[in-house]
Amino acid sequence: MAKEARIPKKRAGYIEIDEFMDSNLKKGYFCNACVYFVNVQGGKCAIVKSQGEDCNGNFSKVIAPHGYCSLWAPNKTVVK
């Protein structure tokens, strides 16, 4: 993944909602079910930077499986 090509979390409209941590991440618009999500590298996204502040003002160093952003596109092998 090219670091230069990825955009900041805020610009992508990224948010993490802790109440969704235990949800079924194969249903809904979660990062876990997004075509751009790369879980094998520890919660990264192909187009959004891992480290930074989200739209709620929370800072983290990963893209959470229960996160969401406005660039979400379904990963048809995960979405059930």
Backbone hydrogen bonds, N-H to C=O, Kabsch-Sander energy under -0.5 kcal/mol:
donor,donor_aa,acceptor,acceptor_aa,energy
3,K,1,M,-0.7
5,A,2,A,-0.7
6,R,2,A,-0.7
6,R,3,K,-0.8
7,I,47,I,-2.8
10,K,53,E,-0.7
12,A,8,P,-1.5
13,G,9,K,-0.6
13,G,10,K,-1.2
14,Y,9,K,-2.5
15,I,68,Y,-2.6
17,I,66,H,-0.6
18,D,16,E,-0.6
20,F,17,I,-2.4
21,M,18,D,-1.8
23,S,20,F,-1.8
25,L,23,S,-1.1
27,K,24,N,-1.5
30,F,28,G,-0.8
31,C,67,G,-2.5
32,N,65,P,-2.3
33,A,30,F,-1.4
34,C,31,C,-2.2
35,V,73,A,-2.8
37,F,34,C,-1.2
38,V,44,K,-3.4
39,N,37,F,-0.5
41,Q,38,V,-0.6
42,G,39,N,-2.1
44,K,38,V,-1.9
45,C,48,V,-0.6
46,A,36,Y,-2.2
49,K,7,I,-3.1
52,G,60,S,-2.3
54,D,58,N,-2.8
55,C,14,Y,-2.6
57,G,54,D,-1.8
60,S,52,G,-2.0
63,I,43,G,-3.1
64,A,62,V,-0.7
67,G,64,A,-2.0
68,Y,15,I,-2.0
70,S,12,A,-2.5
72,W,69,C,-1.4
75,N,33,A,-2.5
76,K,74,P,-0.9
78,V,75,N,-2.0
79,V,75,N,-2.5
80,K,26,K,-2.0
